Amino acid sequence: RKVRKGLSAGRVQSVALRLVAEREDEITKFNPEEYWSVQGIFNTQANKALKSKLTHYNGDKLDKFSINNQEKADEVLAALSSQDWTVKSVEKKQSKRRPTAPFTTSTLQQEASRKLGYGAKKAMMCAQKLYENGYITYMRTDSVALSGEFISQVRETITAKYGDKYLPKSPINYANKSKNAQEAHEAVRPTNPDQLSKDLKNASIDEQKLYDLIWKRSMACQMENALLDQTGVDIVDGSAKHTFRATGSVVAFDGFLKAYREGMDDGKSDGFDDDIMPKVEEGEKLTEKEIKPEQHFTQPPPRYTEATLVKVLEEKGIGRPSTFATIVTTIQDRGYVKLEKKRFHLEEVGGVVAKFLTEHFSKYVDYSFTANMENDLDGISNGNANWIEFLTSFWTPFKETVDDKIVNAERIKAETEATGETCPQCNTNELIIRTGKFGKFKACSGFPACKFTQPIEGEGPKDADGNPIVREEPKPTGIKCPKCKKDEIVEKKSRKGKIFYAC
């Protein structure tokens, strides 16, 4: 009523929209800061290149902004050039990496997004098919628990496929971190650990890929820890005032990584970079190959992907496994956000709705309100709270707020831009730029008397990768419109592929 027809709000979808809107605001207000790092490449006595980074200058430890301009960088470079460099110390240590818990609904959606590029909706559709065909357990679950029978089967499969050294002495049990977890079902896992994706009958390629992800995660969660050998080398000049630090790591024993590596939100590796360092000894003399300063600028926080948005909603205790896929789809269908190159971009109408809700319904789009309501609903389902009292305490003030806003809240008018062009249809009014569901377009300012519109190049509907969706040209039918008796009826195709006829 106050913004535009066809819009909606909800205690989870509006919080998801608020998250995207606040992130967009952070990006808009972000001011990049300049900083410099100094990289050093040294040759060992065996003539192997050793890469490093300057950590101490003139005896002082450098922080991110210690070198913040070109002049300072040139000064540092001049002081470091033509020095004699020696290995001061070599530190070696071994660390363990434990396997990740089996999939819940949200972690499955996140990993399917990172590794397969599937949206939450697509991931759930594939999981639904796999479940219906009996290949996996129920796909809507908060639980990370596995049945004793399945764990016994998995341990046999691990021994047969990977060998005894990959099997822990005892089964690994996982506990839920979320206090609101609903554990009526097991984690998402294969029903038969001996069944591989290639063995699935009548499964599509997409379903096979998702099954393979679930299978590998289920194997890995019951496998041995991975061991990582990490090495740190400090390199100093003759005066010991300047220090470069070289670090490297190598997987000493792959353990669960033999089956599965978890994806990361930034698209990078999971910390096992296999960056093998050349061997050096303490006191070894090194030859300077190259020392170079590199300019950087701080970056704004990244826009949300489907995976990171679902992750934040789950961390804040907002929503349930069954709602995540629906929420990320709804805020797109309403035109609040658009997905470009797998990142959520806030649309103008989404910003308007988020602002309106935050100003007028702040209580209901507050993060704690939605999370607390989950606790209240759990209390009702557990028999610890009275549902009528709960609904009454919610509905009475909510209805009063709605009634008040219907009367007193001002209608928000869409922002427009003048073009200075005259409408070619009515030859009277000026063309203005409006914002619709698919971006900006030109329209006659005399609307609704004149309904002329014109697309703007670069705007319009786009696919998930940000590429324009090409519309098929209307097909003539040769039939006059029965309403206006003047123009021809043409055949068109909707966004969802349905054929319809229009004047």
Beta strands, then each sheet from edge to edge (+ up, - down):
strand 1: 34-43
strand 2: 49-57
strand 3: 60-61
strand 4: 85-97
strand 5: 226-236
strand 6: 243-253
strand 7: 285-297
strand 8: 337-340
strand 9: 343-346
strand 10: 417-422
strand 11: 430-436
strand 12: 439-444
strand 13: 453-455
strand 14: 475-480
strand 15: 488-493
strand 16: 499-502
sheet 1: 3+ 2- 1+ 7- 4+ 5- 6+
sheet 2: 8+ 9-
sheet 3: 10+ 11- 12+ 13-
sheet 4: 14+ 15- 16+
end
